[in-house]
Amino acid sequence: SPTIATLALVTVVSLVLFYRVEQRAPEPVLPLHLFRNSVFTTTSSVALLVGFALLGAITFLPLFQQVVRGLGPTESGLQLLPLMGGLIVSSVVCGQLITHLGRYRLFPIAGTAIAGVGLALLSTMGPHTSVFEMGVYMLILGVGLGMVMQVLTLAVQNAVPYSELGVATAGNTLFRSIGGALGTALLGAIFANRLAANLV
């Protein structure tokens, strides 16, 4: 539509202007030289995907529970407990393991794979999927995301000088937030499109 085409054009122009301003600013909001750091670039890309998956799941899983399964708002919110529980527990466990092992590289790689499996399983849900099955699928996704989220912050903090610790951490969080916004918008567009096509 003309609205979306205009917004896409505004986005491109804004990114170009942001790049030019950040190049000249004495204290840039997001120093561009950080992108020459491969760890920062990789963790920011993964953070974008993690935000996409987490916010997309948190937004649309309760909607699935209410529209498809006929649950109320409170019940549909409670159905997210396996996702959030898996995320918190795996994040804490990974933190403890990293403290003891002194290594963190394996965790985001394994976590991304586990989260991918969880998302694939969630895509198979239908009206007849049992509560137990959905809980297991959400738990798998939560465990995967928990292994990735905090480790990314740790990795980027270890990869930059102390003077850039704050801006690198904030940049990583920024990309996670952008991923969440994109995930919600894109999945919302797909949902609205499929709903209109299949409503009958």
For each residue, the residues with C-beta under 8 A, 3 or more apart:
1: 4 5
2: 5 6
3: 6 7
4: 1 7 8
5: 1 2 8 9
6: 2 3 9 10
7: 3 4 10 11
8: 4 5 11 12
9: 5 6 12 13
10: 6 7 13 14
11: 7 8 14 15
12: 8 9 15 16
13: 9 10 16 17
14: 10 11 17 18
15: 11 12 18 19
16: 12 13 19 20
17: 13 14 20 21
18: 14 15 21 22
19: 15 16 22 23 32
20: 16 17 23 24
21: 17 18 24 25 28
22: 18 19 25 28 29 30 31 32
23: 19 20 28 32
24: 20 21
25: 21 22 28 29
26:
27:
28: 21 22 23 25 31 32
29: 22 25
30: 22 34 167 171 174
31: 22 28 34 164 167
32: 19 22 23 28 35
33: 36 37
34: 30 31 37 40 160 164 167 168 171
35: 32 40 41
36: 33
37: 33 34 40 41 159 160
38: 41 42
39: 42 43 155 156 158 159
40: 34 35 37 43 44 156 159 160 168 171 172
41: 35 37 38 44 45
42: 38 39 45 46
43: 39 40 46 47 108 152 155 156 159 172
44: 40 41 47 48 156 171 172 175
45: 41 42 48 49 175
46: 42 43 49 50 108 112 148 152
47: 43 44 50 51 149 152 172 173 175 176 179
48: 44 45 51 52 175 176 178 179 182
49: 45 46 52 53 112 179
50: 46 47 53 54 115 145 148 149 152 176 179
51: 47 48 54 55 175 176 177 178 179 180 181 182 183
52: 48 49 55 56 179 180 182 183 186
53: 49 50 56 57 115 119 141 145 179 183
54: 50 51 57 58 87 145 149 180 183
55: 51 52 58 59 179 180 181 183 184
56: 52 53 59 60 180 183 184 186 187
57: 53 54 60 61 83 119 122 138 141
58: 54 55 61 62 80 83
59: 55 56 62 63 183 184 187 188
60: 56 57 63 64 187 191
61: 57 58 64 65 76 79 80 83 122 138
62: 58 59 65 66 73 76 77 79 80
63: 59 60 66 67 76 191
64: 60 61 67 68 69 125
65: 61 62 68 69 71 75 76 79
66: 62 63 69 70 71 72 73 76
67: 63 64
68: 64 65 126 127
69: 64 65 66 76 127
70: 66
71: 65 66 75 76 79
72: 66 75 76
73: 62 66 76 77
74: 77 78
75: 65 71 72 78 79
76: 61 62 63 65 66 69 71 72 73 79 80
77: 62 73 74 80
78: 74 75 81
79: 61 62 65 71 75 76 82 131 134 135 138
80: 58 61 62 76 77 83 84 138
81: 78 84 85
82: 79 85 86 135 136 138 139 142
83: 57 58 61 80 86 87 138 139 141 142
84: 80 81 87 88 142
85: 81 82 88 89 139 142
86: 82 83 89 90 138 139 140 141 142 143 145 146
87: 54 83 84 90 91 142 143 145 146 149
88: 84 85 91 92 142 146
89: 85 86 92 93 143 146
90: 86 87 93 94 111 142 143 144 145 146 147
91: 87 88 94 95 146 147 149 150
92: 88 89 95 96
93: 89 90 96 97
94: 90 91 97 98 107 111 146 147 150 151
95: 91 92 98 99 150
96: 92 93 99 100
97: 93 94 100 101 107
98: 94 95 101 102 103 104 107 151 154
99: 95 96 102
100: 96 97
101: 97 98
102: 98 99
103: 98 106
104: 98 107 108 151 154 155
105: 108 109 155
106: 103 109 110
107: 94 97 98 104 110 111 147 148 151
108: 43 46 104 105 111 112 147 148 151 152 155
109: 105 106 112 113
110: 106 107 113 114 147
111: 90 94 107 108 114 115 143 144 145 146 147 148 151
112: 46 49 108 109 115 116 144 148
113: 109 110 116 117 144
114: 110 111 117 118 140 143 144 147
115: 50 53 111 112 118 119 140 141 144 145 147 148
116: 112 113 119 120 144
117: 113 114 120 121 140 144
118: 114 115 121 122 137 138 139 140 141 142 143 144
119: 53 57 115 116 122 123 141
120: 116 117 123 124
121: 117 118 124 136 137 140 141
122: 57 61 118 119 125 134 137 138 141
123: 119 120
124: 120 121 129
125: 64 122 129 133 134 137
126: 68 129
127: 68 69
128:
129: 124 125 126 133 134
130: 133 134
131: 79 134 135
132: 135 136
133: 125 129 130 136 137
134: 79 122 125 129 130 131 137 138
135: 79 82 131 132 138 139
136: 82 121 132 133 139 140
137: 118 121 122 125 133 134 140 141
138: 57 61 79 80 82 83 86 118 122 134 135 141 142
139: 82 83 85 86 118 135 136 142 143
140: 86 114 115 117 118 121 136 137 143 144
141: 53 57 83 86 115 118 119 121 122 137 138 144 145
142: 82 83 84 85 86 87 88 90 118 138 139 145 146
143: 86 87 89 90 111 114 118 139 140 146 147
144: 90 111 112 113 114 115 116 117 118 140 141 147 148
145: 50 53 54 86 87 90 111 115 141 142 148 149
146: 86 87 88 89 90 91 94 111 142 143 149 150
147: 90 91 94 107 108 110 111 114 115 143 144 151
148: 46 50 107 108 111 112 115 144 145 151 152
149: 47 50 54 87 91 145 146 152 153 176
150: 91 94 95 146 153 154
151: 94 98 104 107 108 111 147 148 154 155
152: 43 46 47 50 108 148 149 155 156 172
153: 149 150 156 157 169 172 173
154: 98 104 150 151 157 158
155: 39 43 104 105 108 151 152 158 159
156: 39 40 43 44 152 153 159 160 168 169 171 172
157: 153 154 160 165 168 169
158: 39 154 155
159: 37 39 40 43 155 156 168
160: 34 37 40 156 157 164 165 168
161: 164 165
162: 165
163:
164: 31 34 160 161 167 168
165: 157 160 161 162 168 169
166: 169 170
167: 30 31 34 164 170 171
168: 34 40 156 157 159 160 164 165 171 172
169: 153 156 157 165 166 172 173
170: 166 167 173 174
171: 30 34 40 44 156 167 168 174 175
172: 40 43 44 47 152 153 156 168 169 175 176
173: 47 153 169 170 176 177
174: 30 170 171 177 178
175: 44 45 47 48 51 171 172 178 179
176: 47 48 50 51 149 172 173 179 180
177: 51 173 174 180 181
178: 48 51 174 175 181 182
179: 47 48 49 50 51 52 53 55 175 176 182 183
180: 51 52 54 55 56 176 177 183 184
181: 51 55 177 178 184 185
182: 48 51 52 178 179 185 186
183: 51 52 53 54 55 56 59 179 180 186 187
184: 55 56 59 180 181 187 188
185: 181 182 188 189
186: 52 56 182 183 189 190
187: 56 59 60 183 184 190 191
188: 59 184 185 191 192
189: 185 186 192 193
190: 186 187 193 194
191: 60 63 187 188 194 195
192: 188 189 195 196
193: 189 190 196 197
194: 190 191 197 198
195: 191 192 198 199
196: 192 193 199
197: 193 194
198: 194 195
199: 195 196
200:
